[in-house]
Amino acid sequence: MSFKLLILGSNSAAFAHRRHHTSQLLNIRDHHFLIDCGEGTQLLLKKYQIRLSRIDHILISHLHGDHYFGLIGLLSTMHLFGRTKDMLLIGPPGLKEIISTQLRYSETSLKFKINFKEFTPDISEIIYDHSKYRVITIPMDHQVPCSGYLFREKPKKRRIKKGMVEKLKISKPEIIALKEGKDISDNHGNIKYENKKLTENPNPSFSYAYCADSKVKPELAEIVKGVDLMYHEATFTNDMKNRATSTYHSTAMQAAEFAKLSKVKKLILGHFSVRYKEPDPILEEAQTIFDNSALAIEGTNFIIDEK
């Protein structure tokens, strides 16, 4: 398995129709990223049996309450449960001040360190760089500074054909060189192992784009082009297009058109307005434009793996 996305909350603005505020958990090869943290997120993590100790990265898209009001409660619970590992908290300017103020006035001194990292509004930048993947910000168009996040694996190493290591007694340094695409030479400079004969192409690298609250921005298509999985807010159906525009949100049709323009492989729709008791009309509208669309139903897992 490469990527596993668990939908925690999928509603906008308020709790309604058994749906909670926006929150997701992304697992990249056992590295867990909590994306947004609306009110009640820690209860949903408990419901879906996610150990809080596994979360070392929290990313907040913007400072509207339905995307971060659950954060201080979650951090406090982690503290009470004895967490000592550092936490990386990424978000907009002002988030550090808010959390620091809440901790100060509650006279809470966390047992763990929070490493705050603020994104720069209106630009796309690498916000977190790991040896196997990186996280890039996606500047959204909302009423307050808002960023989506693109999680993209780095190119993987070549694979040595089955049985070759044992058959040829290839050493560890030679294995490393072969995986990097190099030929192996002997002490006289002669080709000992030819890479193309002993290795196969790397496994595919996967990607996930989280496009938070925003008017659709067609110019962002190049940033998310061809991703395996994209979440895009779809607060309204297209009959509410004027309402979507005035509140800096998107319709299902607009999200689907953006997915088609971006040539993504699969689209997830979420951030449903409370006016929709059931979100089926949002899915039906999107599928008229982009067939491979799905709803962000709470408790649903979306998996991208090496089939």
Secondary structure, 3 states (H helix, E strand, C coil): CCEEEEEEECECCCCECCECECEEEEEECCEEEEEEECCCHHHHHHHCCCCHHHEEEEECCCCCHHHCCCHHHHHHHHHHCCCCCCEEEEECCCHHHHHHHHHHHCCCCCCCCEEEEECCCCCCCEEEECCCEEEEEEECECCCCCEEEEEEECCCCCEECCCHHHHHCCCHHHHHHHHCCCCEECCCCCEEECHHHHEECCCCCCEEEEECCCECCHHHHHHHCCCCEEEEECCECHHHHHHHHHCCCCEHHHHHHHHHHHCCCCEEEECECCCCCCCHHHHHHHHCCCCCEEECCCCCEEEECCC
